[in-house]
Amino acid sequence: MARAGRFATHHGAVSTPAFMPVGTQGTVKGITPAQLEEIGPQVILGNTYHLGLRPGDALVAELGGLHAFMGWKGPILTDSGGFQVFSLASLRRISEEGVAFRSHIDGSSHFLSPERSMEIQRNLGSDIVMALDECPAGRLERPKLEASMARTTRWLERCREFPLAEHQGLFAINQGGTLLDLRKQHLEEMLELDARHPFQGFAVGGLSVGEPKEEMNATLAEFVHTLPEDRPRYLMGVGTPEDLLFGIEQGVDLFDCVLPTREARHGRLLTSRGRVNIKNARHRESPQPLDPDCSCYTCRTFTRAYLHHLFRVGELLASTLNSIHNLSYTVGLTRAARLALLENRFPDFARRTRDNWQTEEP
């Protein structure tokens, strides 16, 4: 089911498969826009919930939109804020109209409706706008999952009716947990709305939220290929190398996850030979680059010994260099997968990639 595609946005075309680094608060943690340009992601993310609270979407609009505000010239996708709100179980109350919640910053009261989510994203000026969905917890009981899914459909219709900027495209989010019949039922409901006014893409939400990995993979294997072939397919919040490769094999086009930068801040690095824990003593005197198969700034400039030293002494540069590498590896993995697809050698690429992951020491 793996495929290579391409779609247009106001700020540039996007070639898929592609990994999208997460810039929740208007920045990819520890990375400058210039460093991002060298890494080469095609799309980065911003977040409606966080940017709507601070600095405020109206201010971002006054300052020229999120692209100008954060100094990024390429495409931007904004999440709807739904996942962040629904993760604040003790701070929110869900109704048909939307979600009343208290800010995690100062406890102030706010209300996020489908229309308000669209308004914030319009003010931010992102290229890809995500519809507001209700993101249920993993392994939720079927009756509650059905009710949540039905509300997401009703909210999707309200999102569709809200006028966005001319350059913005709306992606719909499919829910249903790991129950395949509910996933397909929700897709049918989405396609009814799509027939009247097409969505620009379709996302799979509500996975990697606590369910066993085996159930997530089984759901992807049976469901992703049923999404429309002529629009991008986006698997939300998934980003380990293993999950990226498996998702591509099932026909996923777009991925996002905080994992590369989060792991980098903890000294856990992703390489073509497997995972490396740079704080381990065996790297203290190593003259080797982190990954001999990587050409990122970190790998072509510094030794493992230097990266080990920076992490051990708590230098801020450690997080930056580690993040540059982890993002380069993750973005590069999807880029290499695309090239392999175009050259009709993807099965061999996937096999070799998996085999190589086994060679690095734990």
N, C-alpha and C positions, 0 to 999 in steps of 0.2 A: 504493500500500500504506500510505500515511501514515494514522495514526489517532490519535484522542484517547481517553484512557481514565482510569480512576480505580480505586484500590484502597485498602483500609483497613489501617492498622497501629495498634498499641497507643497510639502517640504522635501519631496524626493521620492523616487521609486524604492520599493523594498523587495529584495530577492530572498526567497525562502527555500529551505528552512532557515530560521533566524532566531537567535537568543536576544532578548531585550533586557539590558541592565535596569535595575530598579533605582530610580531617583526620587524616592518618596516625597521629600521635602524640598524639591527643586535642586537636588544635587545627588549624584551617585557618590556615596560616602567615601571621602578621602581622595577623590579623583577630580582633576580639573577638566573642563571641556576640551582643552588642547590635548590632554592625555587620552581622553575618550576618543577624540578624532583619530589618534594614532592606533588605538585598539581596534576601532572600526565597527562598532555596533551600528546597525541601520536605524533602530528605533530605541528610545529610552522611555521610561515611565515616570509619571508624576502622579500624585495622589490627591483626590478630591477632598477627602476627610481632613488630612493634615494641612493642605494648602488653604482650604476653606477657613480653617481656624487661625492659622498663622502662615503668612502675613495677612491673609484675607484675599478672596478672589477679586474683589472690587479694586484693591490696590494693585494687584498683578495686572489687571486689565488696564488701569490708568498708566502703568509703566510699560505698556506695549505687549502684554501677554507673556506667557511662560517662556517662550523661545527667547525673547529679548531679556527677560528678567534673569534667566540662568545662563545666557550666553551659549545656547545650543541651536545650531542651524538646521539640524536634521529633524525627521519626524518624531513626534511625541505622542504616546498613548497615555491617557489618564484613566485610572481605575475609578469606579463610581463612588468609592467610599464605603460600599456595602460591607465588605469583609472586615474593615476596621471597626465599623459601628457594631456589627454583630459579634465581634470578638469581645466587646465590652459588655458582657452579659449582665454584670451588676450595675451598669450605668445607663441602660437603655430600656425602652418600652416600645414594642412593635404594635402598630395598628394598621388598618387598611390604608390610611392616608400616608403613612410613612413611619419614621422612627424618631421618637423623642429620646434624646440622650444628653448626658452631662459630659462636658469636656474632661478628658483625662488630664488636662493641663491645670485648670483652675476650678473645675466643678460647675462652670456656667452652663445654662440650659440652651439647647439647640434642637432644631428639628430638620431632619433630612428626608424629604419626599422625593419621588422620582423627578418632579419638576425642579426642585432645588438642586438636585445632583446635576441635572442637565444645565441649569443656569451657571453653576460654579464652573463646569467644564467648558461652557461657552465663553465665560470670562477668561478662563485660563488660555483658551485658544488652541487646545491640542488638536492634532490631526485625527486621532482615533479616540472616539468617545465610547465609554462602556455604559451600558444600561444598568440602572440600579436593580439589583437582585437581592433576594433574601438568601444568604449563604448559611445553610444548615450545618450543624455539627456532624461529624462522621458517625455512622451507625445509628442515626436517628430512627425512631420507630416509624413504620410505614405510614400510619394515619397522619402524623405530624409532618412527615416529609411530603405527603400529597398536598396538605394544606399550604405548606411553604411554597411548593412548586406552583400551585395555582395562583398564589399571590404574586409570585415573580412574573407570571404571564400577564396578569392585570397591570402590574407596574411597567412591564415592557411596552404595553400598548400606550400608556401615559407618556413614557419616554419618547416613543415614536411621534407623538403629537406635539412635542415641544420643539419650537423652532431653534435649530442650531445655526451656527455660522455656515456660510456657503461652502467653505473648504472642509468642513468637518464631516466625518463618516461615523455612523453608529453601529457598534457591534452588539449583538444579542448574546445573552449568557444562558446556556442550557444547564438545568439542574436535574436532580433525581437520584443523587447519591450513587450507590453502587447497584441499584435496582434497574436492570436493563429495560424492563417494560416501562418504567416511569421515565427514564431517559428518552425513549422513543416517543412516548406520549407527549412529553414536553416539547420535543422537536416538532411534532405535528402541529402543536399549538403555535409554535414560533413560525412555522412555514405558512400558516394561515395568515398571520400578520405580514409576513414577507411577501406574499402574493400581491397584497395591496400596495405595498411600498417597500422595496427590497432593502434589507440590511446590507451593510458593506462587509460584514464578516460575522462569524459565529465562534463563540468561545465555550469551552467546557469548564464550568466552575464546580465547586463543591467536591473536588478530589484533593488528595493529600491534606486532609483535614482531620486525620486521626484513624482512618480506616486502614486495615492491613495492606501492605504493598501488593500482595497477590490479588486482592480484590480490586484495587485501583487498576492494575495492569489488565486484569480480565475484562473490566468495564471498557477500558480504552480499546482493547483488541476487538471487542464486539460492536463498539459504538461509533468510533471516530469516522470510519469510512462511510457512515450513513449521512454525515453532514454534507451540505451542498458542495459539489466538486468545484464550482466556479467562484467560490469565495474563500478567503483565508480562514484556516481553522486554528484556533488559539487555545492552548492548554494552560490554564492560569495557575501560577504559583508553584511550578514544578521546574527543577533546575539541576539535579545531580547529573553528572555525565551519563550514568547508567539510564536514568529516566529520559534524558534527552534522546539518546540513541534509540531506546525502545519506542518513545513517542513518534520519532521520525518514521520508524518502521511501520507504525500504524496509520500514518498519513497526517500527522500534526505538522503545521507550518510555523507556528509562533509559540515561543515559550518566554516566561519571565520568572525570576526568583531572586530573593536577596542572598541566596546561599553563597555565591562566589565572594562577595565582599564580607559577609558575616564570617565565613570560614577563614578568610584572610586575616581578619582582626584577631583571630584565635590561633594564628600560626599554622593553620591546616591548609595545605596547598594542593591543587589539582594538577597532575602532570600526565604526560602521555604514558608514563610507566606506572601510574597509580597515585595514591595519596601519599603526601609527605608531611610529616609533623616537624616543622623547621626548628622547634624548640628542643628537640631531642639532642642529647649530648654528642651523638655520632656525627652531627653536622658541624661541630665546633671548629674543626680544622680542615674541613673539606674545601679543596680548591675548585670543585666542579660547579658548573652552573646548575641552577635548580632543575631545569629540564633541557637536555641537550637538543631536543627536537623543537624547542620553542624559540622564536626570534623576537619576543617582546623586549621592551627596554630593560626590564628586570633581569631576564635570562641572558641577554647579550652583554650586560654591563657588570653584573655582580656575582660573587661566589655564594655558595651555600653558607660558608663560614661567616660572611658579612651579614647575610640575612638572619642567621642564627644570632649573631651579636646584637643586631638592632632589636630583635624581638626580646632577647634576654634583658637588655638594659632599658626596655620600655620606650624606645624612641618612636615618635609619631611616624617617622619615615618607614618604619617596618610595615605599618598598616597600608600605607600608600603603595610601596613596592609589591607587597603581597597581593594587594587588590588589583594592581595593574596586571600581574601575572594571571591570577584566577579569572579575571574578566577576559583576558586575551585567550586563555585556554578555552573557556566556555564559548565565547563568540567564535573562536577559530574552529571548534568542533563542529558547529552547525555549518560554518562556511565550507569546511572540508567535506561534510556530508553532501552539501549541495553539489560541489564539484564532482564528487563520486557518482551522484545520480546523473548528472549531465553527461558523464563519460561512461555510463552503463557499467560501473564497477562497484556499485553500492554494497551488494552482499559481501564481497571480499573486503571492502573497507570496514564494514561493521564487524566482521569476524576478526580482522587484524587489530582493530581498536580494542576490542574486548580482550583478546589474547595479551596485548601489551600491558593492559591494566594489571595483570597478575604478576608482573615482574618486579615491581617496587616493594621494598621492605615495608612492613606495617609501621 
